[in-house]
Amino acid sequence: MAYTLLGGVRVLEMALLAPDLLGMHLADLGAEVIKIEQPPDGDYLRAVGGRKLAGLNLMHLRWNRGKKSVTLDLKRAEGQRLLHRLAATADVFIDGLRQGAAARCAADYERLRAVNPRLVYCTLSGAGTSGPYAALATHGVAYDAFAGLAPPVTHADGSPRIPSYTPVGMLAAPLHAALAVCAALVQARATGRGRLLEVAELDVAAAWQAEHLDAALNGVVSAIPDMIPAVRYQYYRTADDRVVLLQASERKFWRNFCTAVGRPDLFEAKSGRPAGDHARGDEALRAELAAIFRTRTRAEWIALFIAHDVPGGPVYTADELLEDPHFRARELLFAQDHPVAGHVRLFGTPVKVDGERFAATPAPAPGEHTAEVLGGTLGLSAAEIERLRAEGVV
């Protein structure tokens, strides 16, 4: 089961694609997250993308895990009334739709605050609710392109292309939002008053460039140094044709390394440079280190680093990471049986809670919990729910 840190907290989520992650983080911590979806198909994250299992997007299996799904036609007045009744019972509301969509569904902050003054309302969107780009349609790479995190590469024909890179804005924004929601919940519990929160994926991607931006604002040159010339802080190829990272910048760590490999002469000859420059541009030293690292396997180097207190680590592809002994020991994966996808192994959460072990219920089908929630939470009878279903409201 999920952790119990947010046990007793009820969250209503109206979100598509990456903003689903905010609800996932809260569900992982134990909140009851009710995903409100448009019937009949709901969040199209289930169907898009190339990484699928039994026809379901793997991102859906992770991002929507631990949630309940209720389908409500929010284009209809009766659907909106049901949403307002649910909002009256909730602690948190997530608006993870494009700017203006929630208002068209009578799910904007002002209307929901009127039925529940203690509601914490968080809007998570691409460009935010203000500024000239507020109405700009965006997807994942747009946030990192905006922030300079995905600069174009030049194709053979001279045209600019999207680089291979790890997304930041779409993955990190829900984490910022989850932090804000938890803080606002503490205040709401103390004061009885909710808050309106806003997180934009463009803003969060820009935050990943904060050190560079701070330097530019204050006229500081070379805020983020180019690591290619670095020597004592660099990648090296090993005897088994793998790659390892050496980070022996500080004098004490450089001494430890040189002693461990039986080369005290390197320490005496190459220890006078300041730690911050990582012996940058010392190509003679780079050649010496390249030859040294070719004498042991990657695993042997990691063992040496641990034994002799030398900072560094293995350099992996994502597939290789799954076999790493430290990764396995950290218990970051969990297994579940999904009614469609079958037996699934997924990445869990990096959060560890003493005395609890993480798991999660499977990502739901559209409307899977409609009867449960409308009956159990709002007290609707089976006949009423059947009428709503027959009329297409749910």
C-alpha positions in Angstrom: 0.0 0.0 0.0 1.0 3.7 -0.2 2.6 5.5 2.7 0.3 6.9 5.3 1.8 10.4 5.7 -1.2 12.0 4.0 -3.8 9.6 5.3 -7.2 11.2 5.6 -6.4 13.8 3.0 -8.8 13.8 0.0 -7.6 15.2 -3.3 -9.7 15.9 -6.4 -7.7 15.8 -9.6 -8.6 17.2 -13.0 -5.4 16.7 -15.1 -4.1 15.3 -18.3 -0.6 14.1 -19.1 2.4 15.3 -17.0 0.3 17.2 -14.4 -1.0 13.7 -13.4 2.3 13.4 -11.5 1.2 15.9 -8.9 -1.7 13.6 -7.9 0.7 10.6 -8.1 3.1 12.2 -5.6 0.2 12.9 -3.2 -1.2 9.4 -3.6 2.2 7.9 -3.0 2.2 9.7 0.4 -1.2 8.3 1.3 -3.7 10.8 0.1 -7.0 9.6 -1.4 -6.8 11.0 -4.9 -10.0 11.0 -7.0 -9.3 11.6 -10.6 -12.2 13.4 -12.3 -12.3 12.4 -16.0 -14.5 13.2 -18.9 -16.6 10.2 -20.0 -16.2 7.8 -21.8 -12.4 7.7 -22.3 -10.9 10.1 -19.8 -7.2 11.0 -19.7 -5.7 10.1 -23.1 -2.4 9.5 -21.5 -3.6 5.8 -21.4 -3.4 5.6 -25.2 -0.6 7.9 -26.4 3.1 7.2 -26.5 5.4 4.4 -27.8 6.1 2.6 -24.5 3.1 0.4 -23.9 2.2 -2.7 -22.1 -0.9 -4.5 -23.2 -1.9 -1.3 -25.1 -1.5 0.9 -22.0 1.1 3.6 -21.8 3.6 2.8 -19.1 3.5 6.5 -18.0 -0.2 6.0 -17.2 0.5 2.9 -15.2 2.9 4.9 -13.0 1.5 8.5 -13.1 -2.1 7.4 -12.3 -1.3 4.6 -9.9 -2.9 4.8 -6.5 -5.8 6.9 -7.7 -9.6 6.4 -8.0 -11.3 7.3 -11.3 -14.7 9.0 -11.5 -16.2 10.0 -14.8 -18.3 13.2 -14.8 -19.5 15.1 -17.8 -18.5 18.6 -16.6 -20.1 20.2 -19.7 -23.5 19.5 -18.1 -24.9 21.2 -15.1 -25.6 18.0 -13.2 -22.0 16.9 -13.6 -20.9 20.2 -12.3 -23.2 20.0 -9.3 -21.8 16.6 -8.5 -18.2 17.9 -8.7 -19.1 20.8 -6.3 -20.5 18.2 -3.8 -17.3 16.3 -4.0 -15.3 19.5 -3.6 -17.1 20.2 -0.4 -15.6 17.0 1.0 -12.1 17.5 -0.3 -8.9 19.0 1.1 -7.1 19.6 -2.2 -8.1 20.3 -5.8 -5.7 19.9 -8.7 -6.3 21.9 -11.9 -3.9 20.2 -14.3 -5.6 21.4 -17.5 -5.0 24.2 -20.0 -5.6 27.8 -18.9 -9.3 28.4 -18.8 -10.5 24.8 -19.1 -11.4 24.5 -15.4 -13.5 27.6 -15.4 -15.5 26.3 -18.4 -16.3 23.3 -16.2 -17.3 25.4 -13.2 -14.2 24.1 -11.5 -12.2 27.4 -11.1 -11.0 28.5 -7.7 -13.6 31.1 -7.0 -16.5 28.7 -7.5 -14.9 25.8 -5.5 -13.9 28.1 -2.7 -17.5 29.2 -2.4 -18.5 25.6 -1.5 -15.3 24.8 0.5 -13.4 27.8 2.0 -10.6 25.5 3.4 -9.8 24.0 0.0 -6.2 24.1 -1.2 -6.4 24.7 -4.9 -3.4 24.1 -7.1 -3.2 24.9 -10.8 -0.4 23.2 -12.6 0.0 24.2 -16.3 2.6 24.8 -19.0 2.9 28.6 -19.0 1.0 29.7 -16.0 -2.0 32.0 -15.7 -0.3 35.3 -16.5 2.1 36.6 -19.0 2.0 36.7 -22.8 2.4 32.9 -23.1 -0.5 32.0 -20.8 -2.6 30.9 -23.7 0.2 29.2 -25.6 -0.3 25.4 -26.1 2.7 23.5 -25.0 4.1 20.0 -24.5 7.1 18.6 -22.6 10.1 19.7 -24.6 8.7 23.3 -24.8 9.6 23.9 -21.2 13.2 22.9 -21.5 13.6 24.6 -24.8 12.4 27.8 -23.2 14.9 27.5 -20.4 17.9 26.6 -22.5 18.0 23.0 -21.2 17.4 21.5 -24.7 19.5 23.5 -27.1 19.1 22.5 -30.7 21.5 20.1 -32.4 22.3 20.5 -36.1 21.3 17.7 -38.4 23.4 16.6 -41.3 21.2 18.7 -43.6 21.8 21.8 -41.5 18.4 21.9 -39.9 17.9 22.3 -36.1 16.7 19.2 -34.3 15.5 18.4 -30.8 18.4 16.8 -28.9 18.3 13.6 -26.9 17.9 14.9 -23.3 16.2 14.2 -20.0 13.0 16.2 -19.5 13.1 18.6 -16.6 10.1 21.0 -16.6 7.3 18.4 -17.0 8.8 16.1 -14.3 10.0 18.7 -11.8 7.0 21.0 -11.8 4.7 18.4 -10.1 7.3 18.0 -7.3 7.3 21.8 -6.7 3.5 21.7 -6.7 3.4 18.8 -4.2 5.7 20.7 -1.9 3.5 23.7 -2.1 0.3 21.7 -1.6 1.7 20.0 1.5 2.7 23.4 3.0 -0.7 24.9 2.2 -2.4 21.9 3.8 -0.6 22.6 7.1 -1.8 26.2 7.0 -5.3 25.2 6.0 -5.5 22.8 8.9 -4.4 25.5 11.3 -6.5 28.4 10.0 -9.5 26.8 8.2 -8.7 28.8 5.1 -7.5 27.4 1.8 -5.1 28.9 -0.6 -4.7 29.3 -4.4 -1.4 27.9 -5.6 0.1 28.1 -9.1 3.1 26.3 -10.6 4.1 26.6 -14.3 6.3 24.1 -16.1 8.1 26.9 -17.9 8.9 28.5 -14.6 10.3 25.3 -13.1 12.4 24.6 -16.1 13.8 28.1 -15.8 14.5 27.4 -12.1 16.9 24.6 -13.2 19.0 27.3 -14.8 18.9 29.5 -11.6 22.7 29.5 -11.1 23.3 30.5 -14.6 20.6 33.2 -14.5 21.9 34.5 -11.2 25.3 34.9 -12.7 24.0 36.6 -15.8 22.0 39.0 -13.7 25.1 40.0 -11.7 27.6 40.1 -14.5 29.5 37.0 -13.4 31.1 35.1 -16.3 31.2 31.4 -16.8 28.5 30.5 -14.2 28.5 26.8 -15.2 32.0 25.7 -16.3 32.5 23.5 -19.2 33.6 20.1 -17.8 35.1 18.8 -21.0 38.6 20.1 -20.2 38.4 18.8 -16.6 40.9 16.0 -15.7 40.5 15.2 -12.0 36.7 15.5 -12.3 36.0 13.4 -15.4 34.9 10.2 -17.0 37.4 7.4 -17.8 37.1 4.1 -19.6 37.8 1.0 -17.6 39.4 -2.5 -18.4 35.9 -4.0 -19.2 35.2 -1.1 -21.6 32.8 0.6 -19.3 33.0 4.1 -17.9 33.6 5.4 -14.4 33.5 8.9 -12.9 36.5 10.3 -10.9 35.8 13.3 -8.7 39.1 13.7 -6.9 39.2 17.5 -7.0 40.0 18.3 -3.4 43.6 17.8 -2.2 42.7 15.1 0.4 40.8 13.1 -2.2 43.5 13.4 -4.8 46.0 12.1 -2.2 43.7 9.2 -1.4 43.5 8.3 -5.1 47.2 8.5 -5.8 48.0 6.5 -2.7 45.4 3.8 -3.6 46.8 3.3 -7.1 50.4 3.3 -6.0 51.3 6.6 -7.6 52.3 9.1 -4.9 54.5 10.8 -7.5 51.3 12.0 -9.2 50.1 13.6 -6.0 53.5 15.3 -5.4 53.6 16.6 -9.0 50.0 17.5 -9.6 48.6 18.7 -6.2 49.4 22.4 -6.4 46.4 23.5 -8.5 43.2 24.8 -6.8 40.5 22.2 -6.3 38.0 24.2 -8.3 39.7 23.9 -11.6 39.8 20.1 -11.6 43.3 20.1 -13.2 41.6 21.5 -16.3 43.5 21.2 -19.5 46.3 19.1 -18.1 46.5 16.6 -21.0 49.6 14.9 -19.7 47.8 14.0 -16.5 44.7 13.0 -18.5 46.8 10.5 -20.4 48.3 9.1 -17.2 44.8 8.6 -15.6 43.4 7.1 -18.8 46.1 4.4 -18.7 45.5 3.8 -14.9 41.8 3.4 -15.3 42.3 0.8 -18.0 43.9 -1.5 -15.4 40.7 -2.3 -13.5 37.0 -3.0 -14.2 34.3 -0.6 -13.4 33.2 -2.6 -10.4 36.8 -2.9 -9.2 37.1 0.9 -9.4 34.0 1.5 -7.3 35.3 -1.0 -4.7 38.6 0.9 -4.6 36.8 4.3 -4.3 34.8 3.0 -1.3 37.8 1.4 0.4 40.1 4.4 0.0 37.5 7.3 0.3 37.8 8.6 -3.3 34.7 10.3 -4.6 33.3 9.1 -7.9 30.9 6.5 -9.2 29.7 4.3 -12.1 28.5 5.8 -15.3 25.4 4.0 -16.7 22.8 3.9 -19.3 19.3 3.6 -17.9 19.1 -0.1 -18.8 22.4 -0.8 -17.0 21.1 1.0 -13.9 18.6 -1.8 -13.2 21.5 -4.2 -12.6 23.5 -2.0 -10.2 23.8 -3.5 -6.7 23.2 -0.2 -4.9 20.1 0.5 -7.0 18.7 -2.9 -6.2 19.5 -2.6 -2.5 17.6 0.7 -2.3 14.3 -1.0 -3.0 13.1 1.6 -5.5 11.0 -0.8 -7.5 7.7 -2.5 -6.7 5.4 -5.0 -8.4 1.7 -5.1 -8.9 -0.9 -7.0 -10.8 -2.8 -4.8 -13.2 -6.2 -6.1 -14.6 -5.1 -5.2 -18.2 -1.4 -5.0 -18.2 -0.8 -8.1 -16.1 2.1 -8.4 -13.7 4.0 -5.1 -13.8 7.2 -3.9 -12.2 7.5 -0.2 -11.8 9.7 2.5 -10.3 8.3 3.5 -6.9 9.3 6.6 -5.0 12.7 7.8 -3.7 11.0 8.8 -0.4 11.6 6.4 2.4 9.3 6.3 5.5 10.5 4.5 8.6 8.3 1.5 9.4 6.4 1.5 6.1 7.0 -0.2 2.7 5.8 1.4 -0.5 3.4 -0.1 -2.9 0.4 1.3 -4.9 -2.9 0.2 -6.3 -3.0 -0.1 -10.1 -3.8 2.8 -12.3 -7.6 2.8 -12.8 -9.7 2.4 -15.9 -11.9 5.5 -16.8 -14.7 5.7 -14.3 -13.7 2.5 -12.4 -14.6 4.0 -9.0 -17.6 6.2 -10.0 -20.2 4.1 -8.2 -17.9 3.7 -5.2 -17.2 7.4 -4.8 -20.7 8.7 -5.6 -22.3 6.1 -3.4 -19.8 6.1 -0.5 -18.8 9.7 -0.4 -22.0 11.5 -1.6 -24.5 8.9 -0.5 -26.2 8.4 -3.9 -28.3 5.3 -4.3 -27.5 2.6 -6.8 -30.7 3.7 -8.7 -29.5 7.3 -8.9 -26.1 6.3 -10.1 -27.6 4.1 -12.8 -29.8 7.0 -13.9 -26.8 9.2 -14.2 -25.0 6.5 -16.2 -27.9 6.0 -18.5 -28.1 9.8 -19.1 -24.4 10.1 -19.8 -23.6 12.3 -16.8 -21.2 9.7 -15.5 
